[in-house]
Amino acid sequence: MFPSTSATASRLLVPAASRRAMAAAASANPPPPQQSPPKAVRVVVKGRVQGVFFRDWTVETARALGLAGWVRNRHDGTVEALLSGEPARVDEMVSRRLPVGPPAAAVTAVLPSPADPLDPSEGFHRKPTA
C-alpha cells in the first residue's frame, strides 16, 4: 500500500540533507547533564579517633572522592571535619566511610550538621587542633 500521508508530507517539507544536518546537530550537542548544587556538612566523629591515623586517612579518602574541606583533632578527643562537594560523595563519606575509618579506629558516632559549601579549588587539608 501507500505510505501514510503525514509521514510523506513531513518528508516533503524538509529536504533529506536538512534532516540529516538537524539529526547530526542534535546528536553532536546533547544537553548538558544536570548537576546538583554542592552539599556541605560539618561532622564530629567520636570514639577512638585520635592517634590512629584518622586525620590523614580522612584527607586521603576525601581527596579520592573529590571533596573540598578540612579535618582536625579537637581537645575533647573527637575529630571534626568539614566536607563539601557533590551530594552523593558527601553522603558516601558521612554514611559509609567515616563510620568505619582507618583500621585502628573505633568510631562510636558520626554527628553531621549542615554547613555552607566551599569552593572546590580549596581542596581538602588538615587543620591544627582546636
All heavy atoms as an XYZ file, in Angstrom:
961
protein
N       0.825     -1.180      0.000
C       0.000      0.000      0.000
C       0.872      1.247      0.000
O       2.087      1.161     -0.023
C      -0.891     -0.001      1.237
C      -2.046     -0.967      1.154
S      -3.139     -0.226      0.055
C      -4.664     -0.602      0.312
N       0.196      2.395      0.142
C       0.892      3.668      0.117
C       1.341      4.063      1.519
O       0.669      3.751      2.494
C      -0.022      4.763     -0.451
C      -0.380      4.508     -1.886
C      -1.622      4.007     -2.214
C       0.528      4.756     -2.894
C      -1.954      3.753     -3.528
C       0.195      4.501     -4.202
C      -1.042      4.000     -4.533
N       2.492      4.756      1.625
C       2.906      5.240      2.941
C       1.887      6.241      3.476
O       1.154      6.851      2.723
C       4.265      5.905      2.693
C       4.437      5.984      1.223
C       3.402      5.125      0.573
N       1.881      6.402      4.771
C       0.912      7.312      5.386
C       1.140      8.731      4.880
O       2.256      9.142      4.591
C       1.015      7.277      6.911
O       2.165      7.973      7.311
N       0.077      9.464      4.779
C       0.127     10.811      4.236
C       0.968     11.736      5.102
O       1.765     12.520      4.605
C      -1.297     11.388      4.127
O      -2.100     10.432      3.451
C      -1.301     12.693      3.374
N       0.854     11.631      6.444
C       1.597     12.540      7.323
C       3.090     12.297      7.229
O       3.873     13.230      7.249
C       1.114     12.412      8.768
O       1.348     11.097      9.222
N       3.514     11.039      7.133
C       4.944     10.748      7.016
C       5.484     11.286      5.700
O       6.569     11.850      5.643
C       5.198      9.249      7.137
N       4.727     11.096      4.622
C       5.161     11.575      3.322
C       5.211     13.096      3.322
O       6.166     13.697      2.846
C       4.207     11.079      2.218
O       4.146      9.669      2.271
C       4.664     11.537      0.851
N       4.233     13.732      3.903
C       4.182     15.194      3.924
C       5.345     15.774      4.706
O       5.964     16.750      4.284
C       2.858     15.665      4.516
N       5.682     15.172      5.841
C       6.786     15.709      6.630
C       8.114     15.543      5.915
O       8.988     16.380      6.034
C       6.838     15.058      8.021
O       7.187     13.702      7.888
N       8.256     14.484      5.147
C       9.499     14.292      4.395
C       9.584     15.260      3.234
O      10.668     15.682      2.844
C       9.606     12.850      3.903
C       9.915     11.896      5.003
C      10.186     10.529      4.485
N      10.341      9.617      5.617
C      10.122      8.340      5.581
N       9.746      7.769      4.448
N      10.268      7.602      6.639
N       8.457     15.589      2.654
C       8.459     16.512      1.534
C       8.755     17.939      1.974
O       9.345     18.707      1.237
C       7.106     16.463      0.800
C       6.789     15.150      0.088
C       5.390     15.210     -0.495
C       7.813     14.861     -1.002
N       8.367     18.285      3.196
C       8.573     19.646      3.678
C      10.024     19.924      4.043
O      10.487     21.043      3.936
C       7.678     19.923      4.884
C       6.174     19.889      4.601
C       5.391     20.041      5.888
C       5.806     20.983      3.604
N      10.753     18.904      4.506
C      12.138     19.089      4.917
C      13.018     18.211      4.032
O      12.900     16.995      4.048
C      12.332     18.695      6.400
C      13.779     18.871      6.811
C      11.409     19.493      7.288
N      13.886     18.811      3.225
C      14.754     18.010      2.354
C      15.620     17.045      3.168
O      15.954     17.307      4.321
C      15.624     19.056      1.647
C      14.922     20.359      1.823
C      14.102     20.232      3.063
N      15.967     15.937      2.565
C      16.740     14.896      3.244
C      18.054     15.442      3.788
O      18.452     15.114      4.909
C      17.010     13.734      2.289
N      18.748     16.299      3.064
C      20.026     16.852      3.531
C      19.812     17.671      4.800
O      20.610     17.617      5.739
C      20.668     17.701      2.441
N      18.722     18.423      4.844
C      18.436     19.221      6.041
C      18.107     18.328      7.224
O      18.494     18.608      8.355
C      17.268     20.170      5.777
O      17.633     21.111      4.794
N      17.334     17.251      6.967
C      17.015     16.315      8.062
C      18.284     15.707      8.622
O      18.454     15.578      9.834
C      16.070     15.214      7.558
C      14.637     15.668      7.411
C      13.690     14.484      7.286
N      14.090     13.475      6.319
C      13.759     13.470      5.030
N      12.999     14.431      4.536
N      14.168     12.507      4.239
N      19.224     15.323      7.747
C      20.488     14.735      8.206
C      21.290     15.754      9.013
O      21.860     15.440     10.045
C      21.298     14.219      7.017
C      20.791     12.905      6.461
C      21.782     12.267      5.498
N      22.046     13.097      4.320
C      21.309     13.093      3.214
N      20.262     12.314      3.115
N      21.627     13.864      2.195
N      21.325     16.995      8.552
C      22.072     18.041      9.263
C      21.461     18.293     10.634
O      22.173     18.452     11.630
C      22.092     19.332      8.447
N      20.128     18.317     10.712
C      19.466     18.538     12.001
C      19.735     17.372     12.953
O      19.986     17.571     14.136
C      17.955     18.732     11.790
C      17.649     20.066     11.126
S      15.942     20.357     10.559
C      14.928     19.330     11.515
N      19.698     16.153     12.432
C      19.954     14.984     13.276
C      21.399     14.990     13.769
O      21.673     14.683     14.936
C      19.659     13.695     12.510
N      22.339     15.359     12.903
C      23.747     15.408     13.305
C      23.975     16.475     14.368
O      24.696     16.270     15.343
C      24.642     15.665     12.094
N      23.335     17.622     14.199
C      23.489     18.700     15.182
C      22.913     18.288     16.527
O      23.482     18.564     17.583
C      22.821     19.977     14.675
N      21.791     17.607     16.517
C      21.163     17.173     17.773
C      22.031     16.153     18.496
O      22.165     16.190     19.716
C      19.783     16.598     17.503
N      22.652     15.247     17.747
C      23.478     14.222     18.407
C      24.853     14.760     18.787
O      25.468     14.276     19.725
C      23.622     12.988     17.517
O      24.326     13.336     16.338
N      25.340     15.787     18.085
C      26.660     16.342     18.387
C      26.633     17.217     19.626
O      27.631     17.375     20.307
C      27.174     17.151     17.203
N      25.500     17.804     19.946
C      25.393     18.699     21.088
C      24.296     18.232     22.041
O      23.249     18.866     22.147
C      25.087     20.132     20.619
C      26.196     20.688     19.763
O      27.356     20.475     20.070
N      25.840     21.383     18.702
N      24.525     17.121     22.739
C      23.493     16.679     23.672
C      23.361     17.693     24.800
O      24.294     18.441     25.086
C      24.030     15.342     24.194
C      25.500     15.435     24.019
C      25.712     16.296     22.800
N      22.198     17.755     25.433
C      22.042     18.718     26.531
C      23.011     18.387     27.658
O      23.324     17.217     27.897
C      20.587     18.516     26.975
C      20.179     17.196     26.421
C      21.030     16.941     25.218
N      23.518     19.406     28.345
C      24.471     19.128     29.427
C      23.775     18.372     30.555
O      22.583     18.566     30.796
C      24.906     20.526     29.896
C      23.820     21.439     29.429
C      23.224     20.810     28.204
N      24.502     17.483     31.240
C      23.888     16.750     32.345
C      23.521     17.711     33.474
O      24.200     18.711     33.701
C      24.985     15.771     32.795
C      26.253     16.368     32.302
C      25.902     17.165     31.069
N      22.432     17.408     34.140
C      22.010     18.231     35.266
C      22.950     17.992     36.432
O      23.167     16.853     36.830
C      20.574     17.870     35.669
C      19.542     18.211     34.615
C      19.428     19.704     34.381
O      19.560     20.489     35.295
N      19.181     20.089     33.139
N      23.531     19.049     36.980
C      24.420     18.921     38.123
C      23.703     19.418     39.360
O      23.038     20.454     39.335
C      25.701     19.710     37.919
C      26.605     19.097     36.873
C      27.971     19.767     36.881
O      28.159     20.817     37.468
N      28.918     19.143     36.226
N      23.840     18.644     40.429
C      23.246     19.040     41.693
C      24.085     20.148     42.310
O      25.297     20.177     42.146
C      23.231     17.858     42.659
O      22.537     16.784     42.098
N      23.449     21.040     43.051
C      24.251     22.045     43.754
C      25.121     21.354     44.797
O      24.765     20.280     45.306
C      23.213     22.957     44.409
C      21.932     22.205     44.384
C      22.033     21.187     43.290
N      26.277     21.917     45.118
C      27.155     21.266     46.090
C      26.488     21.174     47.466
O      25.610     21.956     47.798
C      28.400     22.147     46.134
C      28.010     23.425     45.496
C      26.823     23.167     44.629
N      26.940     20.193     48.212
C      26.437     19.972     49.565
C      27.615     20.065     50.517
O      28.732     19.687     50.162
C      25.808     18.582     49.655
C      25.321     18.207     51.038
C      24.703     16.821     51.029
C      24.178     16.456     52.398
N      23.477     15.159     52.359
N      27.372     20.548     51.721
C      28.439     20.604     52.720
C      27.872     20.221     54.084
O      26.732     20.571     54.413
C      29.057     21.992     52.780
N      28.661     19.484     54.828
C      28.303     19.131     56.202
C      29.533     19.259     57.086
O      30.658     19.068     56.637
C      27.732     17.702     56.340
C      26.425     17.549     55.622
C      28.718     16.663     55.865
N      29.281     19.613     58.312
C      30.334     19.605     59.327
C      30.043     18.392     60.189
O      28.904     18.171     60.600
C      30.263     20.880     60.153
C      31.439     21.028     61.074
C      31.384     22.363     61.765
N      31.747     22.112     63.152
C      31.426     22.867     64.144
N      30.701     23.938     63.949
N      31.813     22.570     65.351
N      31.041     17.565     60.429
C      30.831     16.356     61.220
C      31.764     16.342     62.424
O      32.882     16.855     62.375
C      31.040     15.062     60.402
C      30.016     14.941     59.305
C      32.427     14.985     59.817
N      31.276     15.748     63.484
C      32.099     15.445     64.650
C      32.095     13.933     64.757
O      31.035     13.296     64.754
C      31.527     16.100     65.924
C      32.324     15.671     67.144
C      31.540     17.621     65.786
N      33.289     13.352     64.811
C      33.434     11.906     64.872
C      33.921     11.538     66.271
O      34.945     12.051     66.731
C      34.422     11.397     63.795
C      34.473      9.876     63.789
C      34.040     11.932     62.419
N      33.177     10.646     66.927
C      33.506     10.235     68.293
C      34.016      8.801     68.306
O      33.748      8.023     67.412
C      32.268     10.344     69.181
C      31.770     11.752     69.358
C      30.588     11.795     70.303
C      30.173     13.235     70.574
N      29.143     13.296     71.621
N      34.727      8.458     69.385
C      35.266      7.116     69.561
C      36.774      7.179     69.709
O      37.340      8.207     70.088
N      37.434      6.074     69.366
C      38.908      6.068     69.356
C      39.323      6.565     67.979
O      39.490      5.784     67.037
C      39.445      4.662     69.635
C      40.967      4.682     69.830
C      41.550      3.325     70.189
N      41.435      2.437     69.040
C      40.963      1.194     69.089
N      40.571      0.666     70.222
N      40.887      0.454     68.001
N      39.462      7.890     67.876
C      39.718      8.508     66.574
C      40.955      9.397     66.563
O      41.288      9.978     65.531
C      38.483      9.309     66.085
C      37.333      8.367     65.766
C      38.047     10.351     67.100
N      41.634      9.532     67.691
C      42.887     10.279     67.716
C      44.036      9.304     67.965
O      43.901      8.337     68.697
C      42.853     11.364     68.795
C      41.894     12.487     68.434
C      42.028     13.694     69.340
O      42.957     13.832     70.116
N      41.067     14.610     69.218
N      45.156      9.573     67.320
C      46.326      8.712     67.457
C      46.221      7.427     66.652
O      46.967      6.481     66.883
N      45.283      7.390     65.681
C      45.092      6.174     64.877
C      45.107      6.478     63.373
O      44.547      5.729     62.588
C      43.773      5.454     65.264
C      43.838      4.908     66.671
C      42.567      6.369     65.077
N      45.750      7.597     62.990
C      45.885      7.978     61.583
C      44.558      8.468     60.994
O      44.367      8.514     59.798
C      46.442      6.781     60.782
C      46.921      7.100     59.390
C      47.984      7.948     59.171
C      46.317      6.526     58.287
C      48.424      8.232     57.881
C      46.744      6.792     56.998
C      47.799      7.647     56.803
N      43.593      8.852     61.846
C      42.266      9.227     61.359
C      42.294     10.468     60.476
O      41.651     10.494     59.428
C      41.294      9.449     62.526
C      39.860      9.272     62.127
C      39.224      8.059     62.310
C      39.142     10.314     61.557
C      37.898      7.883     61.934
C      37.818     10.150     61.175
C      37.196      8.930     61.362
N      43.023     11.515     60.869
C      43.049     12.729     60.053
C      43.686     12.488     58.694
O      43.138     12.912     57.664
C      43.774     13.862     60.780
C      42.977     14.414     61.957
C      43.767     15.420     62.719
N      44.952     14.756     63.284
C      46.016     15.380     63.741
N      46.096     16.697     63.691
N      47.026     14.717     64.252
N      44.824     11.805     58.671
C      45.476     11.540     57.381
C      44.601     10.653     56.494
O      44.497     10.874     55.289
C      46.846     10.899     57.585
C      47.872     11.881     58.129
O      47.676     13.101     57.969
O      48.867     11.429     58.724
N      43.965      9.660     57.099
C      43.055      8.788     56.355
C      41.894      9.611     55.785
O      41.483      9.415     54.636
C      42.524      7.678     57.275
C      41.466      6.842     56.650
C      41.639      5.730     55.887
C      40.045      7.073     56.708
N      40.417      5.254     55.474
C      39.430      6.064     55.967
C      39.251      8.039     57.321
C      38.056      5.984     55.816
C      37.879      7.965     57.160
C      37.289      6.947     56.422
N      41.366     10.554     56.569
C      40.260     11.398     56.117
C      40.694     12.272     54.942
O      39.959     12.411     53.956
C      39.727     12.274     57.271
O      39.283     11.414     58.331
C      38.575     13.152     56.819
N      41.889     12.847     55.026
C      42.401     13.664     53.914
C      42.496     12.816     52.650
O      42.009     13.211     51.581
C      43.773     14.291     54.269
C      44.417     14.915     53.042
C      43.624     15.320     55.378
N      43.103     11.635     52.746
C      43.261     10.760     51.574
C      41.909     10.352     50.992
O      41.703     10.383     49.777
C      44.054      9.511     51.938
C      45.508      9.764     52.244
C      46.219      8.507     52.736
O      45.628      7.407     52.712
O      47.388      8.630     53.149
N      40.988      9.960     51.852
C      39.678      9.485     51.399
C      38.865     10.618     50.782
O      38.257     10.455     49.726
C      38.913      8.850     52.577
O      39.731      7.830     53.153
C      37.598      8.248     52.131
N      38.854     11.781     51.415
C      38.106     12.929     50.890
C      38.676     13.371     49.540
O      37.916     13.681     48.614
C      38.127     14.078     51.888
N      39.984     13.405     49.428
C      40.587     13.786     48.143
C      40.243     12.777     47.059
O      39.965     13.152     45.913
C      42.102     13.914     48.285
C      42.522     15.165     49.015
C      44.028     15.245     49.182
N      44.429     16.464     49.872
C      45.649     16.686     50.319
N      46.600     15.776     50.151
N      45.927     17.820     50.932
N      40.239     11.488     47.396
C      39.893     10.454     46.418
C      38.451     10.608     45.943
O      38.131     10.285     44.792
C      40.109      9.066     47.016
N      37.582     11.115     46.809
C      36.179     11.341     46.439
C      35.962     12.710     45.782
O      34.855     13.038     45.379
C      35.282     11.233     47.677
C      35.111      9.833     48.247
C      34.381      9.882     49.580
C      34.374      8.939     47.263
N      37.011     13.514     45.692
C      36.899     14.829     45.068
C      36.232     15.872     45.947
O      35.637     16.818     45.444
N      36.340     15.716     47.257
C      35.716     16.656     48.182
C      36.663     17.783     48.562
O      37.878     17.619     48.539
C      35.264     15.926     49.449
C      34.255     14.800     49.256
C      33.943     14.130     50.585
C      32.996     15.313     48.592
N      36.091     18.904     48.937
C      36.844     20.025     49.498
C      36.543     20.066     50.988
O      35.540     19.518     51.443
C      36.425     21.333     48.839
N      37.423     20.718     51.751
C      37.165     20.884     53.173
C      38.410     20.704     54.009
O      39.527     20.902     53.538
N      38.195     20.291     55.261
C      39.308     20.156     56.205
C      38.940     19.162     57.299
O      37.776     18.794     57.468
C      39.677     21.507     56.801
C      38.521     22.289     57.344
C      37.842     23.297     56.707
C      37.880     22.139     58.627
N      36.831     23.786     57.508
C      36.841     23.089     58.695
C      38.082     21.306     59.709
C      36.006     23.218     59.807
C      37.255     21.436     60.824
C      36.236     22.378     60.870
N      39.958     18.752     58.048
C      39.782     17.858     59.198
C      40.751     18.293     60.283
O      41.848     18.774     59.989
C      39.993     16.374     58.805
C      41.407     16.106     58.313
C      39.637     15.444     59.948
N      40.332     18.140     61.550
C      41.219     18.486     62.663
C      40.819     17.704     63.907
O      39.663     17.283     64.056
C      41.173     19.976     62.952
C      39.841     20.472     63.479
C      39.865     21.961     63.725
N      38.545     22.483     64.008
C      38.237     23.756     63.970
N      39.152     24.647     63.647
N      37.020     24.168     64.244
N      41.798     17.512     64.802
C      41.523     16.963     66.127
C      40.929     18.068     66.981
O      41.205     19.252     66.773
C      42.804     16.460     66.798
C      43.245     15.114     66.270
O      42.496     14.395     65.636
N      44.491     14.767     66.543
N      40.145     17.665     67.985
C      39.630     18.615     68.966
C      40.142     18.202     70.334
O      40.442     17.037     70.582
C      38.100     18.633     68.934
C      37.607     19.210     67.626
C      36.126     19.307     67.441
N      35.288     19.076     68.578
C      34.006     19.406     68.637
N      33.442     19.985     67.605
N      33.283     19.148     69.702
N      40.237     19.166     71.219
C      40.777     18.907     72.558
C      39.942     17.905     73.357
O      40.448     17.270     74.278
C      40.922     20.219     73.347
C      42.028     21.091     72.838
N      43.365     20.730     72.891
C      42.000     22.310     72.237
C      44.110     21.687     72.361
N      43.305     22.659     71.949
N      38.669     17.723     72.996
C      37.818     16.787     73.724
C      37.984     15.337     73.268
O      37.261     14.450     73.705
C      36.348     17.208     73.638
C      35.788     17.161     72.220
O      36.502     16.771     71.276
O      34.597     17.523     72.054
N      38.940     15.077     72.361
C      39.204     13.708     71.904
C      38.450     13.307     70.652
O      38.610     12.189     70.158
N      37.632     14.207     70.106
C      36.909     13.906     68.870
C      37.686     14.439     67.670
O      38.686     15.142     67.824
C      35.502     14.543     68.890
O      35.633     15.965     68.976
C      34.669     14.014     70.054
N      37.199     14.111     66.490
C      37.727     14.653     65.241
C      36.589     15.416     64.581
O      35.449     14.952     64.566
C      38.255     13.532     64.320
C      38.526     14.058     62.913
C      39.519     12.914     64.888
N      36.906     16.591     64.056
C      35.920     17.436     63.382
C      36.345     17.600     61.930
O      37.534     17.725     61.633
C      35.873     18.792     64.074
C      34.943     19.785     63.447
C      35.001     21.132     64.156
O      36.014     21.455     64.806
O      34.011     21.860     64.044
N      35.363     17.596     61.024
C      35.670     17.778     59.604
C      34.571     18.570     58.936
O      33.407     18.520     59.354
C      35.826     16.428     58.918
N      34.954     19.296     57.898
C      34.011     19.962     57.013
C      34.174     19.308     55.651
O      35.287     19.272     55.101
C      34.299     21.462     56.920
C      33.381     22.228     55.970
C      31.961     22.262     56.520
C      33.893     23.632     55.761
N      33.092     18.770     55.118
C      33.106     18.047     53.849
C      32.197     18.768     52.873
O      31.025     19.017     53.180
C      32.600     16.619     54.054
C      33.280     15.835     55.172
C      32.446     14.636     55.561
C      34.668     15.421     54.741
N      32.701     19.108     51.691
C      31.932     19.863     50.717
C      32.165     19.291     49.329
O      33.296     18.973     48.956
C      32.361     21.336     50.759
O      31.666     22.091     49.804
N      31.074     19.171     48.563
C      31.212     18.680     47.196
C      29.917     18.109     46.664
O      28.822     18.452     47.120
N      30.039     17.211     45.697
C      28.896     16.584     45.061
C      28.106     15.812     46.124
O      28.693     15.064     46.903
C      29.409     15.661     43.952
C      28.353     15.232     42.968
C      27.719     13.927     43.377
O      28.446     13.029     43.765
O      26.489     13.833     43.331
N      26.784     16.022     46.222
C      26.000     15.459     47.320
C      26.158     13.955     47.550
O      26.283     13.521     48.697
C      24.554     15.805     46.937
C      24.680     17.037     46.115
C      25.966     16.878     45.351
N      26.178     13.159     46.491
C      26.307     11.711     46.673
C      27.654     11.346     47.293
O      27.746     10.423     48.110
C      26.124     10.988     45.337
N      28.692     12.083     46.951
C      30.023     11.789     47.504
C      30.138     12.249     48.953
O      30.772     11.580     49.766
C      31.100     12.415     46.634
C      31.147     11.735     45.274
C      32.169     12.327     44.366
N      32.125     11.629     43.078
C      33.130     11.582     42.258
N      34.262     12.182     42.545
N      33.019     10.942     41.123
N      29.521     13.383     49.274
C      29.488     13.829     50.670
C      28.729     12.797     51.507
O      29.184     12.385     52.575
C      28.847     15.231     50.798
C      28.608     15.587     52.264
C      29.719     16.282     50.126
N      27.581     12.355     50.998
C      26.787     11.356     51.715
C      27.560     10.055     51.903
O      27.485      9.429     52.962
C      25.477     11.084     50.979
C      24.519     12.264     51.015
O      24.705     13.161     51.872
O      23.588     12.292     50.196
N      28.295      9.640     50.870
C      29.098      8.416     50.992
C      30.145      8.561     52.095
O      30.340      7.655     52.897
C      29.783      8.077     49.673
C      30.641      6.835     49.789
C      31.318      6.410     48.504
O      30.899      6.854     47.421
O      32.277      5.627     48.593
N      30.799      9.695     52.137
C      31.823      9.924     53.165
C      31.210      9.868     54.564
O      31.747      9.223     55.462
C      32.511     11.271     52.921
C      33.663     11.554     53.823
S      35.096     10.538     53.409
C      36.332     11.316     54.415
N      30.057     10.526     54.733
C      29.426     10.616     56.047
C      28.808      9.288     56.474
O      28.945      8.876     57.626
C      28.355     11.737     56.061
C      27.556     11.724     57.349
C      29.022     13.091     55.857
N      28.147      8.604     55.561
C      27.402      7.406     55.960
C      28.159      6.093     55.805
O      27.849      5.126     56.499
C      26.089      7.324     55.181
O      26.342      7.150     53.807
N      29.168      6.047     54.919
C      29.857      4.771     54.676
C      31.331      4.772     55.070
O      31.839      3.758     55.516
C      29.734      4.402     53.199
C      28.289      4.161     52.786
C      28.150      3.728     51.358
N      28.821      2.461     51.176
C      29.269      2.024     50.017
N      29.120      2.749     48.936
N      29.876      0.868     49.909
N      32.018      5.896     54.852
C      33.467      5.905     55.091
C      33.813      6.292     56.522
O      34.561      5.579     57.194
C      34.156      6.851     54.112
C      33.860      6.592     52.639
C      34.609      5.390     52.100
N      34.339      5.171     50.688
C      35.205      5.396     49.706
N      36.405      5.848     49.961
N      34.868      5.171     48.463
N      33.320      7.436     57.000
C      33.669      7.893     58.350
C      33.256      6.911     59.451
O      34.006      6.737     60.416
C      33.079      9.276     58.621
C      33.745     10.434     57.870
C      32.993     11.733     58.130
C      35.207     10.575     58.253
N      32.091      6.256     59.373
C      31.729      5.325     60.442
C      32.696      4.148     60.589
O      32.750      3.512     61.641
C      30.340      4.828     60.039
C      29.780      5.929     59.209
C      30.976      6.470     58.452
N      33.471      3.871     59.564
C      34.451      2.782     59.615
C      35.830      3.333     59.960
O      36.502      2.835     60.850
C      34.481      2.010     58.277
C      35.551      0.945     58.290
C      33.112      1.417     57.976
N      36.258      4.364     59.229
C      37.560      4.976     59.473
C      38.712      4.062     59.122
O      38.533      3.008     58.508
N      39.927      4.436     59.536
C      41.094      3.601     59.267
C      41.065      2.354     60.173
O      40.300      2.310     61.145
C      42.270      4.518     59.594
C      41.722      5.487     60.578
C      40.280      5.688     60.208
N      41.907      1.369     59.885
C      41.852      0.105     60.623
C      41.951      0.215     62.149
O      41.256     -0.512     62.858
C      43.034     -0.690     60.065
C      43.249     -0.134     58.699
C      42.879      1.317     58.789
N      42.760      1.109     62.681
C      42.941      1.187     64.138
C      41.857      1.996     64.848
O      41.808      2.024     66.070
C      44.317      1.781     64.455
N      40.975      2.627     64.109
C      39.926      3.455     64.715
C      38.771      2.600     65.214
O      38.538      1.493     64.738
C      39.413      4.469     63.700
N      38.057      3.149     66.180
C      36.813      2.550     66.674
C      35.803      3.678     66.798
O      35.698      4.326     67.840
C      37.041      1.863     68.006
N      35.076      3.935     65.729
C      34.124      5.040     65.676
C      32.840      4.636     66.396
O      32.278      3.573     66.141
C      33.823      5.433     64.214
C      32.765      6.518     64.145
C      35.100      5.877     63.516
N      32.384      5.507     67.318
C      31.137      5.245     68.032
C      30.004      6.138     67.546
O      28.836      5.806     67.738
C      31.313      5.437     69.554
O      31.747      6.773     69.807
C      32.328      4.443     70.106
N      30.318      7.272     66.916
C      29.282      8.169     66.405
C      29.857      9.124     65.372
O      31.014      9.529     65.467
C      28.662      8.978     67.540
N      29.027      9.446     64.382
C      29.327     10.485     63.396
C      28.138     11.440     63.444
O      27.017     11.050     63.123
C      29.498      9.910     61.977
C      29.717     11.034     60.968
C      30.645      8.913     61.934
N      28.396     12.661     63.885
C      27.330     13.637     64.086
C      27.427     14.751     63.047
O      28.251     15.659     63.182
C      27.426     14.229     65.501
C      27.500     13.197     66.633
C      27.810     13.874     67.955
C      26.205     12.416     66.708
N      26.598     14.700     61.989
C      26.659     15.729     60.945
C      25.735     16.907     61.237
O      24.706     16.766     61.907
C      26.184     14.980     59.701
C      25.254     13.940     60.226
C      25.761     13.576     61.620
N      26.129     18.068     60.730
C      25.267     19.254     60.763
C      25.511     20.029     59.470
O      26.603     19.976     58.901
C      25.566     20.120     61.991
O      26.900     20.541     62.003
N      24.492     20.748     58.964
C      24.642     21.463     57.693
C      25.728     22.543     57.768
O      25.990     23.105     58.830
C      23.274     22.113     57.469
C      22.346     21.478     58.440
C      23.174     20.913     59.550
N      26.322     22.815     56.616
C      27.345     23.855     56.517
C      27.249     24.499     55.142
O      26.574     23.983     54.253
C      28.736     23.252     56.730
N      27.935     25.602     54.973
C      27.981     26.272     53.675
C      29.037     25.601     52.802
O      30.154     25.353     53.264
C      28.326     27.754     53.840
C      27.212     28.530     54.525
O      26.027     28.182     54.332
O      27.522     29.488     55.258
N      28.704     25.323     51.533
C      29.673     24.693     50.625
C      30.913     25.559     50.423
O      30.850     26.781     50.506
C      28.901     24.537     49.318
C      27.465     24.555     49.713
C      27.399     25.482     50.904
N      32.025     24.890     50.166
C      33.294     25.552     49.883
C      33.560     25.538     48.391
O      33.021     24.713     47.657
C      34.441     24.814     50.586
C      34.391     24.723     52.103
C      35.537     23.860     52.606
C      34.460     26.113     52.711
N      34.448     26.409     47.966
C      34.908     26.401     46.585
C      35.754     25.134     46.398
O      36.675     24.891     47.183
C      35.756     27.651     46.336
C      36.200     27.785     44.902
O      36.427     26.764     44.221
O      36.334     28.932     44.451
N      35.466     24.327     45.369
C      36.230     23.087     45.159
C      37.735     23.315     45.008
O      38.535     22.438     45.320
C      35.654     22.502     43.874
C      34.320     23.139     43.716
C      34.396     24.478     44.391
N      38.132     24.512     44.561
C      39.560     24.783     44.368
C      40.323     24.828     45.692
O      41.549     24.781     45.702
C      39.763     26.093     43.609
O      39.361     27.191     44.407
N      39.610     24.917     46.815
C      40.274     24.935     48.122
C      40.876     23.578     48.474
O      41.737     23.491     49.336
C      39.299     25.385     49.211
C      38.900     26.840     49.088
C      38.060     27.309     50.251
O      38.253     26.823     51.386
O      37.200     28.173     50.026
N      40.404     22.512     47.847
C      40.939     21.184     48.127
C      40.571     20.721     49.534
O      39.695     21.277     50.177
N      41.253     19.666     49.978
C      40.984     19.106     51.297
C      42.311     19.057     52.065
O      43.312     18.583     51.525
C      40.380     17.702     51.203
C      39.658     17.303     52.446
C      38.306     17.523     52.572
C      40.336     16.745     53.520
C      37.622     17.187     53.729
C      39.680     16.399     54.681
C      38.318     16.631     54.785
N      42.316     19.525     53.336
C      43.571     19.603     54.094
C      43.337     19.407     55.585
O      42.206     19.434     56.050
C      44.248     20.950     53.825
C      43.390     22.125     54.215
N      42.429     22.643     53.384
C      43.339     22.858     55.353
C      41.831     23.659     53.996
N      42.362     23.797     55.176
N      44.439     19.236     56.298
C      44.420     19.139     57.770
C      44.543     20.516     58.367
O      45.253     21.371     57.846
C      45.626     18.313     58.250
C      45.469     16.846     58.082
C      46.739     16.108     58.457
N      47.178     16.401     59.822
C      47.926     15.600     60.536
N      48.331     14.467     60.033
N      48.285     15.922     61.752
N      43.852     20.693     59.489
C      43.971     21.940     60.237
C      44.542     21.607     61.615
O      44.432     20.461     62.074
C      42.596     22.602     60.415
C      42.046     23.202     59.137
C      40.668     23.781     59.321
C      40.715     25.166     59.880
N      39.386     25.823     59.891
N      45.108     22.593     62.304
C      45.618     22.351     63.645
C      44.488     22.013     64.627
O      43.333     22.368     64.412
C      46.280     23.679     64.037
C      46.385     24.471     62.788
C      45.385     23.930     61.818
N      44.854     21.376     65.716
C      43.903     21.022     66.773
C      43.201     22.264     67.304
O      43.827     23.300     67.490
C      44.624     20.286     67.911
O      45.206     19.092     67.369
C      43.670     19.912     69.033
N      41.916     22.121     67.554
C      41.131     23.251     68.092
C      40.672     22.939     69.501
O      40.325     21.866     69.830
C      39.933     23.516     67.206
